[in-house]
Amino acid sequence: MNAVVRRRRIRLSAGFVPQSAAAVSNPSALDIAEIRHFPVREPVSGNRHSLLRVKTRSGLTGWGECPAVTSDDLKRLESAWMGKPAHHYAAIDASTPAGAALDTALLDILGKACQAPVYRVLGGPTRSKVRAYASPFAADFPIVTVAVPVPASRNQGKAYQNQIRALVDAVPASSDFVLNGNGLLTAGDAASVAATAESKHPLWFDEPCAHSNLETVRKISGESVVPLGFGRGIRDMGAFQALLREGLIDLVRPELAFFGITGVKRIAALAETYYVAIAPHHDTGPVGTAAAIHLAASIPNFFVQHVPVPSAPEDRAMRAALCSPNPEVGRNGFLALPRGPGLGITINESALEKYYAA
């Protein structure tokens, strides 16, 4: 290294050190001191998920959410992350059990440390509200989800297509809808279903078939103009890249509870280079919904967010009781951006006790 380069680096270092010190006056204050999980269960549906609470040495608390995890999973997480600083969230491996919840909790902590919403920590907002749809259905979210019937066998005929036609014809003319295949159909059946629904202009055909065979997806993509969405079952970023590179996907749908906010942002950045939008999937609780809102507000190629609103009033009451304000309250098909620091929600720990699932 020559003397000129050395002097330049010294000047740069001298400039960066005061900025870093101002941002975090005591780095050890953000070290993780406690990780605890709270398993909960919806009273009617029986759906289970876990809330993760992370505390720092300075007393800041962050919350995240993921599918149900075991005590052994939590012990491994504690072993790997106790004592590490919250700003190391980008190093979390997506395959780590509860890793997505930890990612959200650490971002919640950083937002509180900066006195800013998570979406500002991530460089947003890119929008003032978040378009959303609910499944199975909620009046506050007018986008309808139409699930294809489970086929009795492979290669369905006219009777099956008539069922599809009846389902899409029943959607109000003023409502957008998503056709949900749940990965159940063969390539031939999926292409026929897409052709049947095409004139009704679905927003997209979600998981029409298994994504593992690109030629199968290519057949559907080549025979219909209906947009195709994949991603709920994908756990490898390379699979997203293969679908994008081949031009076979119109909407990427990574699972928030697996990849976390950070991982989904990476997938969104990849999709953006192919001019493809993103509609993250999440199937946990209201903390996951809050995380999804911050994610949506921080990425430019966001399209719409799924919210798993349950059918039973008792289950909806449970979700509303877990945190305040309730992030799942929609207005004309949109969710509001939180204004408070971190995730912008407060967890009701007495509700966690009420709905605790041992």
N, C-alpha and C positions, 0 to 999 in steps of 0.2 A: 504494500500500500504506500503510495507516494505521500509526500508531506502535505500537498494541497488537499488531497482527499481526506487525510487524517484531520486537518484543521476544520474542513467543512463538516465532518461528522461530529466533531467536538461542539461546534456552534449549534448544530441541530439538536444534539443531546441536551445542551444547556437550555434550549428553548422548550423542549418537550417536558423536561422534568418538572418545572413549576406547574405546567398544565395538568400533568398527571397527579401531582400532589394536591392540586385544587379540586380535582374531580373526586379523589378518594383520599381524604386526609389521613386515614388510618386503615391500610389495606386489611389488617387482621380483623377489623370490625365486621367484615363481610364473610368471614370464614364460617362454614357450616358447623353448627354446634348440636343440632338435633334434627332427626328425620323421623316422622311418625306417620302412619297411615290409618285412615278411618274407613273401614269397609261399610257400605250402606246398601240397602235393598229397597226397591220400590215395592210398596205393600201389595199391589194387585198384580202387576206384570211379573214380579219376582226378579226383574233385571237388577244385576249387581254391578257396582263399580266402586272404586276406591278413591278417596281424597287423600292427598299427600300434603302434610304440613312440614315446612322446613323453617328452622329458626337459625339465625346467625348469632355470633357472640355478642353483637351489639343489641340484640333483642328484636331485630326486624324479622317479620314473619312473612313467608310466601306460601301460596297454595297452588296445587296442581291437581290434575285428575286423570285417571286411566282406568282400563278394565280391572276387574278384581285381581289382586296380587296376593301371594302367600307370605307367611311370616319369613320363610326362607329367602324369598325374593327380596324382602325388605332388609334382611341381615346382609345380603350380598351388596345391596345398594349402600347401606351404611358403611360397610367395610371399604368400599371403593371411594366414597365421597365425603365422609366425615373429616372435617378440618380443611377441606378445599374451599377456595373462595367462590362466591356466587358468580363472579364474572367469568368463570371458566365454563359456563353453560354450553358453549359451542363444541366442547370436547366430549359431550355425552354421546355414547354409541346408541343408535336407534334400537338396536336389538336388546339393550339392557332392560330387564323387566322394570316397569314404572319409570323408564327413562324419559318418556314424553311428559309425564307428570312432574318429574324433577326439573326438566327444561322450563316448563311453565312457571313453576314455583320460584326458580332462580331469577327468571325475568321479572316476576312479580316483586321480588326483593330489590332488584336493581331499579325498577321503576319507583319504588318507595324511597330508595336511597337518593334518587335524583329528583324526587317530588314531581314525577312526570308519568303520564300513562305509558303502558308498555309499547303502544304503537309509536309513540314519539321516541322512545329508546331505540326502536327499530327503524327510525327514519321517516315515519309517516307524520300525519295521515295523508293517504292518497285519495280519500273520499270523505264525505261528511256523514254518511250512513251506509249501512250494509244490507244489501238485498238478501233475503232469506226465504227458504221454503221449509215446511214441516212435514214429517211423516209420523203417523199415517195422514193426518190432516189437521189444520188449525185455522180458524176463521181469520186470524190476524195475518196469515200468510197465504195469499190467494193462489199460489202455484199448487197444482194438484199432482199427486204422484199416482200413476196408474201402473199397478203390478200386473205383469203378464201371468195368465193362469199356469199352474204347474202342468207341463205336458204329461199325458198318460204314457207316451212312448216316444221314440225318436221319429222324426219326419212326419209331422202333423199335416193334415190336409185341410180341405175347405172348411170343415166344421170349426176347426181351431181358429182359422182366420176370421170366421164370422164372430167368434167370441171376442177377438181383438177389436174388430170393427165396432161391436156393440159397446165395449168399454170406452173407446176413444170418442165415440159419438155422444156418450153420456156426459162428457166434460163440457161445462158451460162454454159457450162461444167466446165469452169475455175473459176466460181463464187460460193462462199458460199451463202446460203440463209436461211432466217428465215420465217417459216410458221406462219402467224398471224391469229388466230381464233377470236380475239376480244370478247371472251366469248359467242359467238353466238350459238354454237352447242350443241346438246344433247350428252350424253355420247356415245350412239351408233354411231351417225354420226361422232363424233370426233375420235372414235377408227377406224372407216372405213377410214377417211381422213388420219390419221396417217399411217395406213397400206398401203394406196395408195402411199403416199409420201416417205415411208420408204426407198425404193431402191435408191432414189435420195439423201439420207443422208442430210436432213436439219440440220442446227446447233441446232435448237430446234423448238418445236411447242409452240407458245406463246399464252397463255390464250385460250386453246381449248374449255373450257366450264366454267361455274360458279364454283368457288372454294369452295363454302359453304358446299357442300355435299362431304365428303371425299370418300364415296363409288363410287361416280360418277368418281372422279379423279382416283381411284384405278382401275376401269375398263379400262380406257385408258392406264394407266401405265402398266397394266398386259398383254395387248394385242399387244403392240408394243415396239420396242427398241428406238423409236424416243424420244429424251430428251424433257421433259416438263418444261415450264417456267411459273411461276405465280407471281403475286405481284402488278400489276399496279393498281388494285382496292382495294387492302388490306390496311386497315387503323389501324389494330390492330396487334401488334407484336406477340400476342398469336396465330393468324392464321398462321403466318409463322412457328412458332414452331410446330403446329399440323401437317402441311404438311411435315416438315422436320423429325419429330419424326416417322411418318408413312412411310417414305422413298418414298414419292409420288412425289417429286419435284427434278428436276435436275439443275434448275437455279432459283435463287430468283431475283425478279425484283421490289424492293421497289421504290416508287415514291419519287424522290429527292425533289420535290416541296412541299411535305407534311412532310416527316420525317427530311429533312435537312441533311447536311453533318454528323452531330453527330448521328442522329437517324439511318441513313443508315449504318454507321460504326458499330453500335451496332448489327444491323441485320446481317451484314457481319460476325461479330465475332461469332454470333450464328450459321450461316450457315457453317462456317469453321469447327466447331466441328463435323458436319455431312459429311465433305468432299464435300460440295456443293459450286459451284461458284456463283458469283453475277454479274448481268448485270443491273445496276440501270436504271430506266426509268425517263426521264424528258421531259416535253413538254412546256417549257417556252421559254426564249430567250437566248442570248449569255452570259449573266452573269451566268445563270444557267448552261450553257455549261462549263464555266470557273470553276465553283464550282465542276462540275462533274469530270473534269480533275484532280483537286486536290484530290478529294475523291478517284478516281481510283489509283492515285499514292501513296496513304497512306494505302491501304489494300492489303494483300497478295493473297486473293482468287478472285480478280477481273478477269472478262472474257472479256467483251466488253461493250462499252458505246453507248447508243442511242443518236443521235443528230437530233432534229426536223427541218431539212433543208426544207423550204417551196418550192413549185413548182414555184411560180411567181418570176421573176427577181426583181420586185419592193420590194417584201417582203425580199428577200435575201439582197438587197441593204440597206434596213432599218436596218437589224440585223448587217450588217457590219459597219454601221455608228454609232451605239450606243456605241461601245467601241473599243479601240485600245490597243495592236494589236488584230485583230479579232481571237478569240479562236476557231472558227469553220472552219478554213482553214485546210483541211486534206492533207496528203501526203501518197500515197500508202496505204490508209486505216488506218492511224494512226494520232493522234493529238499530238502536241508537248507539253512538260511540260513548263509552264511559268517559267521564271527565276527571275522576280522581286518580291519584298516583297508583302505580302498579296496575293490577287488573281492574281497579276501581270498584271492587266489591268487598263486602264484609261477610265472613263466614259465621253462621249462627251455630256455635258449638253445642248448644243444647239440642238443636235439631239433629246434629250428628249422633248424639246419644240416643235420641228417640228412634232413629231409623238405623241404628247400628246393627250390622249383620255379622255375627261372630263366625 
